[in-house]
Amino acid sequence: MPTTLIFGGSGKVARQLTRQLVARSHTVHSIIRNPTQVSEIQSLGAKPVVQSIEESNVSQLASTIKQCNPEIVVWSAGAGGGNPERTKTVDQEGAIKSFDACTEAGVKRYIIVSAVDVRDRNKNSYPEWYDEESKKRSDSVWDRIGVYMEAKLQADRNLRIQNGQRELHYTIVRPGGLSNEPGTGKVAAGKVGLGTMVSREDVATVVIECMKNDGTVGLAFDVVGGETPIQQAVKEVVDAHVDTFEGQY
């Protein structure tokens, strides 16, 4: 059976991902911070690993990865955006530690769940595919959760710029506004703007489709609600080699 290790396994996207992977006969190891969540993670069919990303160094994280021996590592961890200090230590520094830990552990395939509109706003005013509504939404998002967006930017930038040394086979999945609605099995992916919310269940399905489609390696693409079946949407991103982070960092 394929084995996947999820950083941030207690998160809502991670839980959806766990359910779907277990249903596909994957072995899932799930790194969580709070030991009170062990039974809940077990009930999803995953094997919980209680470990603080913030307090662990690269070698300690690498040791966990080696023990789990996954083919794929997924980053879906986050501090929730409420505490600026923890946002930096988890969403930025924690993610970067996980990149280095995968390299040390010898795991190549890495998928990170980031966020739509993560970009260097000093580099360009707006991506050229944004309409006026997307531009307004972008300004509003950065005004509300700019610390979180900046942490994501620094992590994603590091993943891309430093990959010449790490040589990870990474994909950056950049979902828009998230809902807890049941998945529809359909999304809009690629250069899609900031319009429609996307369900966490559908984001998890997109991550699985990235696992199945090696053409997503090296790409970063946006995902929002839409009408294209997920397998087709990811295939179209791959066929067109769409990368929404290129030129934005």
Number of C-alpha atoms within 10 A of each C-alpha: 8 12 17 26 27 28 26 24 29 23 16 18 23 24 23 20 27 27 19 17 21 16 12 12 12 17 20 27 26 27 27 23 19 12 11 10 14 19 13 13 22 13 10 17 19 26 19 23 21 15 19 16 24 16 12 13 15 21 16 15 25 23 15 19 25 16 10 18 17 21 16 20 25 24 23 22 25 22 17 13 19 11 11 15 11 18 22 23 19 25 29 22 19 26 28 19 23 23 29 22 23 25 18 17 19 17 21 18 20 23 26 24 23 26 22 24 27 25 24 18 14 9 10 12 10 18 18 9 12 17 14 10 11 18 18 12 16 18 13 12 15 16 11 11 13 16 18 25 25 20 22 25 23 20 23 26 20 16 22 21 11 14 17 9 9 18 15 23 17 25 26 27 26 22 25 23 17 19 15 13 12 11 18 16 18 22 25 22 27 22 20 21 25 23 17 16 18 25 25 23 24 28 29 24 22 24 21 18 18 22 20 11 14 14 16 26 18 17 20 26 26 26 29 27 26 19 13 16 14 23 18 15 21 25 18 15 20 20 11 9 16 19 19 23 24 13 11 19 18
